[in-house]
Amino acid sequence: MTPTVKRITITGAAIAVLAAGGAAIAGATGQSADDDDAGEARQQVVEPGAAKQARRAALKAAGGGSVSEVERADEGGDGYEVEVRRGDGSYVEVGLDRGFAVTSVEQDTD
């Protein structure tokens, strides 16, 4: 076996091992990329009136900017989470209750 063929064979084997390990970890947690995507889709606020009110409240709380996403609150919370990109390029996540009152404004590092 030439050194180049040997290097390609070893590299291919290493990639296969890493891929199998990643799949095993995902299987152990009981989640897959499809599960994550489905969860994200369920969190999206699709009601036009609610999304509009959440956007308006979040932009006011953030001091302006643009809304990149409106979701239902995580961990079974009641309300909304709105990600806002400010004019300076930073992101904040604005928490709102069911009545669209601001409950938190946090720097978003994601």
Buried (B, 14 or more C-beta within 10 A) or exposed (E): EEEEEEEEEEEEEEEEEEEEEEEEEBEEEEEEEEEEEEEEEEBEBEEEEBBEBBBEBBBEBBEEBEBEBBBBBEEEEEBBBBBBBBEEEEBBBBBBBEEBEBBEBEEBEE
